[in-house]
Amino acid sequence: MKEINIIIGGPQGSGIETSMSILSRAFTRKGYGIIASREYFSNIVGRHSYIVMRVSSEKLPQSIDLPVQIIAASDAETVFTHFDEIRGGGALIYDINNEKKKLNEVPSMENITKQRIRRKLESKGLDQAVSSIIEYLRKEEGIKPIGIDFASILSELSKKFKLDPGHLSRYVSTILVSSISTVIGLEDDYLLFGITSHFKNRENILKHNLALYEMVSERLHSMKEILPLDTPKLKIEKMMVLTGNDAVAIGKIVGGARYQAYYPITPAADESTTLEKYGHGTEGNQDIGPIVILQTEDEISAISSTIGAALTGARSSTATSGPGFDLMVEALSWAGANEVPIVITYYQRGGPSTGQPTRGSQSDLMNAIFSSHGEFARIVISSGDHEEAILDAAEAFNLAEKFQVPVIHLLDKFLANTTASVKIPDIEKIRIERGSIFRNGGEYRRFDASNSISPRAFIGDDGIVIWYSGDEHDEIGHIVEDPENRIKMYEKRMKKLELIRKEVPLNEKLKVYGFEDPEFIIIGWGSTKGVAVEALESAAKEVGVRGAYVNLKMLWPFPSEELKEIVGKISEKKIIVAEHSYEANIARLMAMEAGLNVGGKIVKYTGRPFFLSEFYRALKSILFDNEEKVVLTLGA
């Protein structure tokens, strides 16, 4: 096979993410391209968690897909939840101790989910036991059942190393990893690399997992390479394996961040954890110390201290999600009024309110652009993949400091929690542009109205007094309510939007993928990029239509003229938008800012990611069946 799709499932906290980490490293080490999306409940431990992974021998995959060829289930719930997402001829890896378990015996599953699955089972004439599903898959779908006695293997491991039986569940992830690699035929060296690199500096755990790997491999010897994956043909010398959270953290480090404040919130918090791990800066042989990373008592303090650090001259940022951003809005307005260059990394998740805190969404677009009291200039940018996330996180600081405005870097949970193998970006292209800085001494007017961009001085600079206030102010910073001054200060701030439109280069506003003479155009932003680009490739190859994808990178100020020029050559009926929301907010923004209407919408609001096959089917429905709006629902 040229590529393979895999589901790895089990209880939240049982090591599913560890399985993904080990396999991702192992596959990438051999030269495969991988992408793996993580889905999990918002509780800490126990509810159903799963990974959908796509491994390719020919490309760096940009999206995940269903059905899969392999399901690796550590519990009965995974079998019940995903049994209809496996393709004929595939393999189901499961714990034989779960064979007799019935649907109503799974305490972690919601009643409404049980009812939905019960209907599926009844429609196929199955009873409610795992064994019934396994037999059905074997007989009717040609699936190879691979039963493993998890308890027996763990017991043997426990005896060999005198392990506490209460801690054996932490080794389940390696049973799954070893089983999958055996079925695919991944050579020992690569899997051992994955295990070793994941458990490095934990010698005992590493030793136990290596022994476990050998035990599983021996027991599944007859299953070796029953679903072989082709030898990789990618010619990429070096690749990174990282999550979207990691990508943003790396971008901030490379981009010169010196301060980050945050209050823990899903899915933003992992970014700050990565910064804490790797954010100790050096310049040549000079140790310039760590990035200061402060976990505050709430999001109000996080953004307020970020503003304070920026006023001292530090490149400052914070990271949050929807509910946290809402708390930051008052301080966001303060930063806008005082022209403070801060970066807010805004990870979207399912709302409203707490909503679905560990599920994805792109429904916060308008919140990022318009939330605040009063009018002021801001920049909102988005990233479509891991490489963009690195470069954009660094560039966000440049934009903030050049134009002295808050910059909101908009991502979503899908990108944040997706692991991928990516080419190492050319960081030599990353520049540090700190904007206009006051260095001459003498009288200082922080808000000099002769230009929209006034030179910044920093709190603590010798001999300089700086005034800041939440009230309207004059050029020095003193509180003034005079109408003439109000007009002067108001226009100074708002005219930055014109400056941003004029000076930000086109490739930082949007990028076009696909054919230069398209018959249709998909417009989207954020993590929609990957699945849309791959759907274009399928459309050209399978039904012979030429498409293009416009990846909107700067969402505010909206690149109206540039977008109109790109889409102006085709009918509005051939303009399709795609977004994880109910109404496709990007279509509203296009109509409002550019007067553009669209002919079709592909939307999804289950909180689950776009899958390539469902996205492609939706695209064909719009192109050939005159559907105006297709709502996608695939995924458990």
C-alpha positions as CSV (number, residue, x, y, z in Angstrom):
1,M,0.0,0.0,0.0
2,K,1.1,3.6,-0.7
3,E,-0.6,4.8,2.4
4,I,-2.5,3.5,5.4
5,N,-5.0,5.0,7.8
6,I,-5.1,3.9,11.5
7,I,-7.3,4.4,14.5
8,I,-5.8,3.9,18.0
9,G,-8.4,4.1,20.7
10,G,-8.8,3.6,24.5
11,P,-9.7,5.5,27.7
12,Q,-8.4,9.0,28.1
13,G,-5.2,8.8,30.1
14,S,-4.3,5.3,29.1
15,G,-1.4,6.2,26.9
16,I,-3.1,6.7,23.5
17,E,-1.0,9.9,23.0
18,T,2.1,8.0,23.8
19,S,1.3,5.4,21.1
20,M,0.9,8.3,18.6
21,S,4.2,9.8,19.7
22,I,6.1,6.6,19.3
23,L,4.6,5.6,16.0
24,S,5.0,9.1,14.6
25,R,8.7,9.2,15.4
26,A,9.2,5.6,14.1
27,F,7.4,6.2,10.8
28,T,9.1,9.6,10.2
29,R,12.5,8.1,11.0
30,K,12.0,5.6,8.2
31,G,11.0,8.4,5.8
32,Y,7.2,8.2,5.8
33,G,5.0,11.3,5.9
34,I,2.5,11.2,8.8
35,I,-0.4,13.3,10.2
36,A,-2.3,12.3,13.3
37,S,-5.3,14.0,14.9
38,R,-6.2,13.5,18.5
39,E,-9.8,13.4,19.8
40,Y,-10.6,13.3,23.5
41,F,-13.2,14.1,26.0
42,S,-12.9,17.1,28.3
43,N,-12.6,15.0,31.5
44,I,-9.1,14.1,32.7
45,V,-9.2,10.3,32.7
46,G,-11.5,7.5,31.6
47,R,-13.6,8.7,28.7
48,H,-13.0,7.6,25.1
49,S,-9.9,9.0,23.4
50,Y,-8.6,8.2,20.0
51,I,-6.1,9.0,17.3
52,V,-6.7,9.0,13.6
53,M,-3.4,8.6,11.8
54,R,-2.5,8.7,8.1
55,V,0.8,7.4,6.9
56,S,2.0,7.9,3.4
57,S,5.0,6.5,1.5
58,E,4.8,9.1,-1.2
59,K,3.9,12.5,0.3
60,L,3.5,14.6,3.4
61,P,-0.2,14.0,4.0
62,Q,-2.2,17.2,4.8
63,S,-5.4,15.7,6.1
64,I,-6.7,12.6,7.8
65,D,-9.3,10.2,6.4
66,L,-11.8,7.5,7.0
67,P,-12.3,4.6,6.7
68,V,-9.1,3.1,8.1
69,Q,-7.3,-0.1,7.4
70,I,-6.3,-0.7,11.0
71,I,-8.1,-0.2,14.3
72,A,-6.1,-0.8,17.4
73,A,-8.4,-1.0,20.4
74,S,-7.3,-1.2,24.0
75,D,-10.9,-1.4,25.3
76,A,-14.4,-2.5,24.3
77,E,-15.6,1.1,23.8
78,T,-13.2,1.6,20.9
79,V,-14.6,-1.4,19.2
80,F,-18.2,-0.3,19.7
81,T,-17.5,3.3,18.7
82,H,-15.4,2.7,15.5
83,F,-16.3,-0.7,14.1
84,D,-18.0,0.8,11.1
85,E,-15.0,3.0,10.3
86,I,-12.7,0.2,9.1
87,R,-12.3,-0.8,5.5
88,G,-12.8,-4.3,4.2
89,G,-9.6,-6.3,4.2
90,G,-8.2,-4.4,7.2
91,A,-7.2,-5.6,10.6
92,L,-8.8,-5.1,14.1
93,I,-6.4,-5.4,16.9
94,Y,-8.2,-5.9,20.3
95,D,-7.9,-7.3,23.8
96,I,-9.4,-10.8,23.9
97,N,-10.5,-10.1,27.5
98,N,-13.1,-7.7,26.1
99,E,-14.8,-10.2,23.8
100,K,-17.7,-10.9,26.1
101,K,-18.2,-7.3,27.1
102,K,-21.6,-5.8,26.1
103,L,-22.5,-2.3,25.1
104,N,-24.6,-1.7,28.2
105,E,-21.5,-2.7,30.3
106,V,-19.4,0.3,29.2
107,P,-19.8,2.8,32.0
108,S,-17.8,5.6,30.3
109,M,-20.1,5.8,27.3
110,E,-22.9,8.4,27.2
111,N,-26.4,7.0,27.0
112,I,-27.2,8.8,23.8
113,T,-24.1,7.4,22.3
114,K,-25.1,3.9,23.3
115,Q,-28.5,4.4,21.7
116,R,-26.9,5.5,18.5
117,I,-24.6,2.5,18.4
118,R,-27.3,0.2,19.4
119,R,-29.3,1.2,16.3
120,K,-26.3,0.5,14.2
121,L,-25.9,-3.0,15.7
122,E,-29.5,-3.8,15.3
123,S,-29.5,-2.7,11.7
124,K,-26.8,-5.2,11.0
125,G,-28.5,-8.0,13.0
126,L,-25.8,-8.0,15.7
127,D,-26.2,-8.5,19.4
128,Q,-24.5,-6.1,21.8
129,A,-21.3,-8.0,22.5
130,V,-17.8,-7.2,21.2
131,S,-17.6,-10.8,20.0
132,S,-20.6,-10.3,17.8
133,I,-19.0,-7.3,16.1
134,I,-15.7,-9.2,15.6
135,E,-17.4,-12.1,14.0
136,Y,-19.4,-9.7,11.7
137,L,-16.3,-7.9,10.6
138,R,-14.5,-11.2,9.9
139,K,-17.3,-12.7,7.9
140,E,-19.0,-9.8,6.2
141,E,-16.2,-7.3,5.8
142,G,-13.1,-9.5,5.4
143,I,-11.5,-7.9,8.4
144,K,-8.6,-9.8,10.1
145,P,-9.3,-10.0,13.9
146,I,-6.1,-10.0,15.9
147,G,-6.9,-10.8,19.5
148,I,-4.2,-10.2,22.1
149,D,-4.3,-11.3,25.7
150,F,-3.3,-7.9,27.2
151,A,-3.6,-9.2,30.8
152,S,-1.3,-12.2,30.1
153,I,1.4,-10.1,28.5
154,L,1.3,-7.5,31.2
155,S,1.4,-10.2,33.9
156,E,4.5,-11.7,32.3
157,L,6.1,-8.3,32.1
158,S,5.2,-7.7,35.8
159,K,6.9,-11.0,36.8
160,K,10.0,-10.4,34.8
161,F,10.7,-6.9,36.2
162,K,8.8,-7.2,39.6
163,L,6.5,-4.4,38.6
164,D,3.6,-3.1,40.7
165,P,0.5,-4.5,39.2
166,G,-1.3,-1.2,39.8
167,H,1.1,0.5,37.4
168,L,0.8,-2.0,34.5
169,S,-1.8,0.0,32.6
170,R,0.8,2.5,31.6
171,Y,2.3,-0.1,29.3
172,V,-0.8,-0.7,27.2
173,S,0.4,1.9,24.7
174,T,3.4,-0.2,23.8
175,I,1.2,-3.3,23.1
176,L,-0.8,-1.3,20.6
177,V,2.4,0.2,19.0
178,S,4.1,-3.1,18.7
179,S,1.0,-4.7,17.2
180,I,0.5,-2.0,14.6
181,S,4.2,-2.1,13.6
182,T,4.1,-5.8,13.3
183,V,1.0,-5.8,11.0
184,I,2.5,-3.2,8.8
185,G,6.0,-4.7,8.8
186,L,7.8,-1.7,10.2
187,E,11.4,-2.8,10.9
188,D,12.5,-3.2,14.5
189,D,15.2,-0.5,14.2
190,Y,12.6,2.2,13.5
191,L,10.2,1.2,16.2
192,L,13.0,0.9,18.7
193,F,14.0,4.5,17.7
194,G,10.5,5.6,18.4
195,I,10.3,3.9,21.8
196,T,13.8,5.0,22.8
197,S,13.4,8.6,21.8
198,H,10.0,8.9,23.6
199,F,11.3,7.4,26.8
200,K,14.8,8.8,26.8
201,N,16.2,9.7,30.2
202,R,13.8,7.2,31.8
203,E,16.0,4.1,31.7
204,N,13.8,1.7,33.6
205,I,10.6,2.6,31.7
206,L,12.5,2.3,28.5
207,K,13.9,-1.1,29.4
208,H,10.4,-2.4,30.3
209,N,8.9,-1.1,27.1
210,L,11.6,-2.6,24.9
211,A,11.0,-6.0,26.6
212,L,7.3,-5.6,26.1
213,Y,7.8,-4.8,22.4
214,E,9.7,-8.0,21.9
215,M,7.1,-10.1,23.7
216,V,4.3,-8.7,21.5
217,S,6.3,-9.1,18.3
218,E,7.0,-12.7,19.1
219,R,3.3,-13.5,19.8
220,L,2.2,-11.8,16.6
221,H,4.9,-13.3,14.4
222,S,2.3,-15.0,12.1
223,M,0.7,-11.6,11.6
224,K,3.8,-9.9,10.4
225,E,3.3,-7.7,7.3
226,I,-0.3,-8.8,6.6
227,L,-0.9,-5.1,5.6
228,P,2.5,-4.1,4.2
229,L,3.3,-0.4,3.6
230,D,5.4,0.5,0.6
231,T,9.0,1.6,1.0
232,P,8.9,5.4,1.4
233,K,9.8,7.4,-1.7
234,L,10.0,10.9,0.0
235,K,13.3,12.6,-0.6
236,I,13.4,14.8,2.4
237,E,16.6,14.7,4.3
238,K,15.3,16.0,7.6
239,M,11.8,16.3,9.1
240,M,10.4,17.4,12.3
241,V,7.6,15.7,14.2
242,L,5.5,18.2,16.2
243,T,2.1,19.4,17.2
244,G,0.5,22.7,16.2
245,N,1.1,23.9,19.8
246,D,4.8,23.0,19.4
247,A,5.0,24.8,16.1
248,V,3.7,28.1,17.6
249,A,6.1,27.8,20.6
250,I,9.0,27.2,18.2
251,G,8.0,30.2,16.1
252,K,7.8,32.4,19.2
253,I,11.3,31.3,20.3
254,V,12.8,31.9,16.9
255,G,10.9,35.2,16.7
256,G,12.5,36.5,19.8
257,A,9.8,36.2,22.4
258,R,11.0,37.3,25.8
259,Y,7.8,37.0,27.8
260,Q,4.7,34.8,27.8
261,A,1.9,34.8,30.3
262,Y,-1.0,32.4,30.3
263,Y,-3.7,30.8,32.4
264,P,-4.1,27.0,31.7
265,I,-6.9,26.3,29.2
266,T,-7.4,23.7,26.5
267,P,-6.1,23.6,23.9
268,A,-3.8,26.6,24.4
269,A,-1.8,25.5,27.5
270,D,0.4,23.0,25.7
271,E,2.1,25.8,23.8
272,S,3.3,27.4,27.1
273,T,4.5,24.0,28.3
274,T,6.7,23.7,25.2
275,L,8.0,27.2,25.8
276,E,8.9,26.3,29.3
277,K,10.8,23.2,28.1
278,Y,12.7,24.8,25.3
279,G,12.6,28.5,25.8
280,H,16.1,29.1,27.2
281,G,17.7,31.5,24.7
282,T,21.3,31.8,23.4
283,E,22.8,34.0,20.9
284,G,26.0,32.6,19.5
285,N,27.9,31.5,22.5
286,Q,26.1,33.9,24.7
287,D,23.6,32.8,27.2
288,I,20.8,35.3,27.2
289,G,18.6,33.5,29.7
290,P,15.2,32.0,29.6
291,I,12.0,33.4,28.2
292,V,10.0,34.5,31.2
293,I,6.9,32.4,31.3
294,L,4.3,33.3,33.9
295,Q,1.3,31.2,34.8
296,T,-1.1,33.8,36.2
297,E,-4.2,33.5,38.3
298,D,-6.5,34.2,35.4
299,E,-6.6,35.5,31.8
300,I,-7.1,39.1,32.8
301,S,-3.8,39.0,34.6
302,A,-2.2,37.1,31.7
303,I,-2.9,39.8,29.1
304,S,-2.3,42.7,31.6
305,S,1.1,41.4,32.4
306,T,1.8,40.8,28.7
307,I,1.0,44.5,28.1
308,G,3.2,45.5,31.0
309,A,6.1,43.5,29.6
310,A,5.6,44.9,26.1
311,L,5.8,48.4,27.6
312,T,9.3,47.6,28.9
313,G,10.4,46.6,25.4
314,A,10.0,42.8,25.7
315,R,8.5,40.9,22.8
316,S,5.4,39.7,24.7
317,S,2.6,37.3,24.1
318,T,-0.1,35.3,25.7
319,A,-2.1,32.2,24.6
320,T,-5.6,31.3,25.3
321,S,-8.9,29.9,24.0
322,G,-12.4,31.4,23.5
323,P,-13.5,31.8,27.2
324,G,-10.1,33.1,28.1
325,F,-10.1,35.5,25.2
326,D,-13.4,36.9,26.3
327,L,-11.9,37.8,29.7
328,M,-9.0,39.5,27.9
329,V,-11.1,41.8,25.8
330,E,-11.1,44.8,28.2
331,A,-7.3,44.8,28.3
332,L,-7.2,44.2,24.6
333,S,-9.0,47.6,24.2
334,W,-6.5,49.2,26.6
335,A,-3.7,47.9,24.4
336,G,-5.4,49.2,21.3
337,A,-5.9,52.7,22.9
338,N,-2.2,52.8,24.0
339,E,-0.8,51.3,20.8
340,V,0.9,48.4,22.7
341,P,2.4,45.7,20.5
342,I,1.3,42.4,22.0
343,V,0.6,39.0,20.4
344,I,-2.4,36.9,21.5
345,T,-2.4,33.4,20.3
346,Y,-6.1,32.4,20.1
347,Y,-6.9,28.7,19.9
348,Q,-10.5,28.1,18.9
349,R,-12.5,25.3,20.4
350,G,-16.2,24.4,20.5
351,G,-18.5,27.0,22.1
352,P,-20.6,28.8,23.0
353,S,-19.6,29.1,26.7
354,T,-17.6,26.1,27.8
355,G,-19.2,24.3,24.9
356,Q,-17.0,21.4,23.9
357,P,-13.6,22.5,25.4
358,T,-11.6,19.7,23.8
359,R,-13.3,19.7,20.4
360,G,-12.4,21.9,17.4
361,S,-14.2,24.9,15.8
362,Q,-13.6,27.9,13.7
363,S,-16.6,29.8,15.0
364,D,-14.7,32.5,16.8
365,L,-13.7,34.4,13.7
366,M,-15.9,37.4,14.4
367,N,-15.0,37.4,18.1
368,A,-11.3,37.8,17.2
369,I,-12.0,40.6,14.7
370,F,-14.7,42.7,16.4
371,S,-14.6,42.0,20.2
372,S,-13.8,45.1,22.2
373,H,-15.3,48.4,23.2
374,G,-14.5,51.3,21.0
375,E,-12.7,51.3,17.7
376,F,-8.9,50.7,17.3
377,A,-6.6,49.0,14.9
378,R,-5.7,45.4,15.3
379,I,-4.4,42.6,13.1
380,V,-5.8,39.1,12.9
381,I,-3.8,36.4,11.2
382,S,-4.4,32.7,10.8
383,S,-2.2,29.7,10.1
384,G,-3.1,26.8,7.9
385,D,-0.6,24.2,8.9
386,H,2.4,23.5,11.1
387,E,5.0,25.2,9.0
388,E,2.8,28.3,8.7
389,A,2.3,28.2,12.4
390,I,6.0,28.5,13.0
391,L,6.6,31.3,10.6
392,D,3.4,33.2,11.5
393,A,4.1,33.0,15.2
394,A,7.4,34.8,14.6
395,E,6.0,37.2,12.1
396,A,3.2,38.2,14.5
397,F,5.8,40.0,16.7
398,N,7.1,41.9,13.7
399,L,3.6,43.0,12.7
400,A,2.8,44.0,16.3
401,E,5.9,46.1,16.8
402,K,6.0,47.6,13.3
403,F,2.5,48.9,13.5
404,Q,2.2,49.1,17.3
405,V,-1.1,47.2,17.5
406,P,-2.3,44.0,19.2
407,V,-1.9,41.0,16.9
408,I,-4.3,38.1,17.3
409,H,-2.9,34.9,15.9
410,L,-5.9,32.7,15.2
411,L,-5.5,28.9,15.3
412,D,-7.9,26.0,16.1
413,K,-7.9,22.9,18.2
414,F,-7.5,20.7,15.1
415,L,-4.2,22.2,14.2
416,A,-3.1,22.6,17.9
417,N,-3.6,18.8,18.6
418,T,-2.5,17.4,15.3
419,T,0.9,15.8,15.1
420,A,2.6,15.9,11.7
421,S,5.9,15.3,10.0
422,V,7.0,18.5,8.3
423,K,10.0,19.9,6.5
424,I,12.2,22.0,8.6
425,P,11.4,25.6,7.7
426,D,14.1,27.9,6.5
427,I,14.4,29.9,9.6
428,E,17.1,32.0,8.0
429,K,14.2,33.8,6.3
430,I,12.7,34.8,9.6
431,R,13.6,38.4,10.3
432,I,13.3,40.5,13.5
433,E,11.7,43.8,12.8
434,R,11.2,45.9,15.9
435,G,9.7,48.9,14.3
436,S,10.3,52.6,15.2
437,I,12.1,53.0,18.6
438,F,12.9,56.3,20.3
439,R,16.7,56.5,20.8
440,N,17.6,60.2,20.6
441,G,16.8,61.5,24.1
442,G,15.3,64.9,24.7
443,E,11.5,65.6,24.8
444,Y,9.5,62.5,24.2
445,R,6.0,62.3,22.9
446,R,4.8,58.7,23.1
447,F,1.8,59.5,20.9
448,D,3.3,61.9,18.5
449,A,0.5,62.6,16.0
450,S,2.8,63.6,13.1
451,N,2.6,59.9,12.1
452,S,0.4,57.0,12.8
453,I,3.4,55.1,14.0
454,S,5.1,57.0,16.9
455,P,8.6,55.9,18.0
456,R,8.4,53.7,21.1
457,A,10.4,54.3,24.2
458,F,10.5,51.7,27.0
459,I,9.6,52.0,30.6
460,G,12.9,52.1,32.4
461,D,14.8,54.0,29.7
462,D,17.1,56.6,31.3
463,G,15.7,60.1,31.4
464,I,12.4,59.4,29.7
465,V,9.0,59.8,31.4
466,I,6.1,58.0,29.7
467,W,2.5,58.4,30.5
468,Y,-0.2,55.7,29.8
469,S,-3.9,55.8,30.6
470,G,-7.1,54.1,29.7
471,D,-8.6,57.5,29.0
472,E,-8.2,59.4,25.8
473,H,-4.9,61.2,25.9
474,D,-2.8,63.8,24.2
475,E,0.5,63.2,22.4
476,I,2.4,63.0,25.7
477,G,-0.1,60.6,27.3
478,H,-2.0,63.0,29.6
479,I,-5.7,62.6,29.9
480,V,-7.5,65.1,27.6
481,E,-11.1,65.2,26.5
482,D,-10.8,68.2,24.1
483,P,-12.7,67.3,20.9
484,E,-10.0,68.5,18.6
485,N,-7.4,66.3,20.4
486,R,-9.9,63.4,20.3
487,I,-10.2,63.6,16.5
488,K,-6.4,63.8,16.2
489,M,-5.7,60.7,18.4
490,Y,-8.7,58.8,17.0
491,E,-7.5,59.2,13.4
492,K,-3.9,58.5,14.3
493,R,-4.9,55.1,15.6
494,M,-7.5,54.2,13.0
495,K,-5.3,55.2,10.0
496,K,-3.0,52.3,10.9
497,L,-5.5,50.0,9.2
498,E,-4.8,51.8,5.9
499,L,-1.1,51.5,6.5
500,I,-1.3,47.8,7.3
501,R,-3.4,47.2,4.1
502,K,-0.7,49.1,2.1
503,E,2.5,47.7,3.6
504,V,1.8,44.0,4.4
505,P,2.9,42.0,1.4
506,L,0.4,39.9,-0.6
507,N,1.9,36.5,0.5
508,E,1.2,37.4,4.1
509,K,-2.4,38.3,3.3
510,L,-3.4,35.2,1.3
511,K,-1.9,32.4,-0.7
512,V,-3.4,30.5,-3.6
513,Y,-3.0,26.8,-4.2
514,G,-4.0,24.7,-7.2
515,F,-4.6,25.7,-10.8
516,E,-3.8,29.2,-12.2
517,D,-7.0,29.0,-14.4
518,P,-9.4,27.4,-12.0
519,E,-13.0,26.4,-12.9
520,F,-13.9,26.8,-9.2
521,I,-12.3,28.3,-6.1
522,I,-12.6,27.2,-2.4
523,I,-11.9,29.9,0.1
524,G,-11.0,29.1,3.7
525,W,-8.6,29.8,6.5
526,G,-6.8,27.9,9.3
527,S,-6.6,24.2,9.3
528,T,-9.1,23.9,6.5
529,K,-6.2,24.4,4.2
530,G,-4.9,20.8,4.2
531,V,-8.1,19.0,3.4
532,A,-9.1,21.6,0.8
533,V,-5.8,21.3,-1.1
534,E,-6.0,17.5,-1.1
535,A,-9.6,17.6,-2.3
536,L,-8.6,19.8,-5.2
537,E,-6.0,17.2,-6.2
538,S,-8.7,14.5,-6.1
539,A,-11.1,16.6,-8.1
540,A,-8.5,17.1,-10.9
541,K,-7.4,13.5,-10.9
542,E,-10.7,11.7,-10.6
543,V,-13.3,14.0,-12.3
544,G,-11.1,16.3,-14.3
545,V,-12.1,19.7,-12.9
546,R,-9.5,22.4,-12.1
547,G,-9.8,24.1,-8.7
548,A,-7.9,26.5,-6.6
549,Y,-7.8,27.1,-2.8
550,V,-7.4,30.6,-1.4
551,N,-5.9,30.3,2.0
552,L,-6.7,33.6,3.8
553,K,-3.9,34.4,6.2
554,M,-4.7,37.9,7.2
555,L,-8.3,38.1,8.2
556,W,-8.2,41.7,9.5
557,P,-7.8,44.2,8.0
558,F,-9.5,42.0,5.4
559,P,-7.7,41.8,2.1
560,S,-10.7,42.8,0.0
561,E,-9.1,44.1,-3.1
562,E,-6.6,41.2,-3.4
563,L,-9.4,38.6,-3.0
564,K,-11.7,40.3,-5.5
565,E,-8.9,40.3,-8.1
566,I,-8.4,36.6,-7.6
567,V,-12.0,35.5,-7.7
568,G,-13.2,38.1,-10.1
569,K,-12.6,35.9,-13.2
570,I,-15.1,33.2,-12.3
571,S,-18.8,33.1,-11.5
572,E,-19.9,33.6,-7.9
573,K,-21.7,30.3,-8.2
574,K,-18.2,28.7,-8.4
575,I,-17.0,30.3,-5.2
576,I,-17.2,27.8,-2.3
577,V,-16.3,28.5,1.3
578,A,-15.3,25.9,3.9
579,E,-15.3,26.4,7.7
580,H,-15.9,24.6,11.0
581,S,-19.0,26.6,11.9
582,Y,-22.8,26.7,11.3
583,E,-23.0,29.7,9.0
584,A,-19.5,29.9,7.5
585,N,-18.6,33.2,9.0
586,I,-15.9,33.8,6.4
587,A,-18.7,34.2,3.8
588,R,-20.3,36.9,5.9
589,L,-16.9,38.7,6.2
590,M,-16.4,38.4,2.4
591,A,-19.8,39.9,1.7
592,M,-19.3,42.7,4.3
593,E,-15.8,43.7,3.4
594,A,-15.5,42.8,-0.3
595,G,-19.1,42.6,-1.6
596,L,-18.5,38.9,-2.6
597,N,-21.2,36.3,-2.6
598,V,-20.6,32.6,-2.6
599,G,-22.2,29.7,-4.5
600,G,-21.6,26.9,-1.9
601,K,-20.7,26.3,1.7
602,I,-19.0,23.2,3.3
603,V,-19.4,23.4,7.0
604,K,-19.0,21.1,10.0
605,Y,-19.9,21.8,13.6
606,T,-19.7,18.5,15.4
607,G,-16.3,19.4,16.8
608,R,-14.7,16.7,14.8
609,P,-12.1,17.4,12.0
610,F,-12.8,17.4,8.3
611,F,-12.0,14.0,6.7
612,L,-10.7,14.0,3.2
613,S,-13.3,11.6,1.7
614,E,-16.3,13.5,3.2
615,F,-14.9,16.9,2.1
616,Y,-14.3,15.6,-1.4
617,R,-17.9,14.2,-1.6
618,A,-19.3,17.6,-0.4
619,L,-17.2,19.4,-3.0
620,K,-18.7,17.2,-5.8
621,S,-22.2,17.7,-4.5
622,I,-21.8,21.5,-4.8
623,L,-20.0,21.3,-8.2
624,F,-22.2,18.7,-9.9
625,D,-25.5,18.5,-7.9
626,N,-26.1,22.2,-7.3
627,E,-26.0,21.8,-3.5
628,E,-25.6,25.2,-1.8
629,K,-24.7,24.0,1.6
630,V,-23.3,20.7,2.7
631,V,-23.1,19.9,6.5
632,L,-20.4,17.3,7.3
633,T,-20.8,14.8,10.2
634,L,-18.2,12.1,9.8
635,G,-16.3,11.0,12.9
636,A,-17.2,9.6,16.3
